Amino acid sequence: MKIVVLSDTHIPVNAKDMPDKIYEDIKSADLLLHAGDMVSLGFFNKLKSMSARIEAVCGNMDEPELKKILFRKKIVKANKRTIGLIHGWGSPFGLMEIARKEFQEEKPDIIVFGHSHQPVCLRKEGTLFFNPGSPTDKVFSTSNSYGVIMINDEIDPKIIEV
């Protein structure tokens, strides 16, 4: 199972669109996860129209129309694995701990979060913590990025710079 992971796309506020390479990956993915700050309902609908399946949460910068239809956090099932999906808030430091606490009851195999624009791919105490970074904004990072997680017998995550 191929999962494309996005966060902090901020379209159309910080960028008009994403690089074509990301759309190519989305079209070949089984699942698209977006960890918030899409910003516009129009962009959400664009992603939805090209994805086999999309799961998303709202972020602090999303317009009210998105906040009405997206939850703050959710659990997603993918190929017999559980994924906790959340945006995050506050300082970009300590987000992993905030995300871990949000899902301490569910204990998912993977926790996907965003907000910091800094890519993270780290296994800790049996959980994969994954932040794809931002494909459009380098405010707290040196490069733009997104993620791909392959789930078969094992979980194989990758941060991809664009």
N, C-alpha and C positions, 0 to 999 in steps of 0.2 A: 504494500500500500504506500502510495506516494502522497505526502502532505506538504503543501506549500504554506509557509508561515509568514505573515506580514504583521506589521504594527506601525503606527505613527506615519501613515502615508500622507496625511494632511493635504489631501487634494480637494479643491483647487487652491487652497490658501498658500501653502509653501511651494507647491509645484503644480504645473498644469496637468502632468500625467507621470506615469512610471515608465522606466525603460522597457522596450519591447521584449527583452529577454525574460522578464518576470511574467508577462502575459503568456509567453510560450510555455513556461513551466506550469502556469495555472491550467492551461488547456489540457495538459497531459497528466494532471493530478487527480487523485481520487477524492481529495478533500482540501479545501482552502480554509485556513484559520486566520482570523484577523483579530489582533489583541488591542483594538481600540485606536481612537484618533484617526478614523477615516476622514472625518469632518463632515462630508456631505452625503445626503441620501442618494443623490444622483450617482456618486462613485460607488456606493454600496450596490445599487441596482446594476451598474456596469459589471462589477465583479460577480454578482449573482447570475447574470446572464451568460457568463462564460465558464462558470464553475460547475463541475459535476455535483458538488455539495459544498456549501459554505456555512461555517459556524463563526460567529463574531460576537464581541462584547463592545459596549460603549466605552469611550474614553472621555477625559475631562474637556477636550476641545471639540467634541462632536456637537453638531447642531441639534436643536430640540427634537426635530423629526426622527433622528436616529436614536436619541435617548428614549423615545417613546416605544421603539420596537426592539431595542437590544437591551439585554440584561447587563448588570455590572460584572457578573461572573457567571460561569457555567461549567458543567462537566460534560465532556464530549467522549463518546465511545468510538474507538478506531481500532479495528483488527484485534479485538480481545484486550485492548489496552485502554486505560482511562487517562484523559488529559484534562487538567484544570486550566481554564482559560480566563485571564483577567488582564486589565490594563495596568493598574497601579496608580499611585498618587503621591504627592508630596515631593520630597527631595529625591533626586535620582540615585542617591546612596541608600542602601538598605532595602531595596525593592525585593530582593530574593526572600528576605525574612518576612516582609509584609505578605508576599504571595504564599509562602509556606504556611503562615498562620491562617490565612483565609481558607486553605484547603486541608487543615490538620485533621478534620474528621473524615474527609473522603480519602485521603492518602493516595492521590493519583500517581500513576507511573511517570507522568510528565506534567510539569507546570510551565505553561507558556504565558509570558507577561510582556509588557511593553513599557511605555512612558519615558524611559531614560534615553532612548535612541542609541543606546550602547549595546552591541551584540554580546550575548552570554550563552555559552553552551557548557554546562557544568553538571556533573553528577555528584550528588551529595546525599548520603544516607539512603541510597536506593532510589532516589528520584532524580530525573533529568530536569534541570532548570534551563529554560530556553527563552531567550529574548532575541528576536531576529534583527534588532536594530531598526533603522529607518531607511527605506530606499530613496527618500527624497530630501532628508534634512540631517545635516551633520552637526547640529548644535552641541552635542556632548560626545561626539565621536569623530574619528579621523577619516572615516569612509562611510559610504552608503551601503546598506546590506539588506538582505532578506534571508529566509531560511527554508530548507527542505529537510523533512524528517521521513526516512523510509522505515516502515514497520513491517517486518516479516517475522521470523523467529526472534530476531533481535531488533533493538531500536538503534537506528543509524542516523544521527543528526548532523547537519552541515550548515554553517553560515556561509553565504555566498555574497561576495562583494560585487557591487555594480558601479 
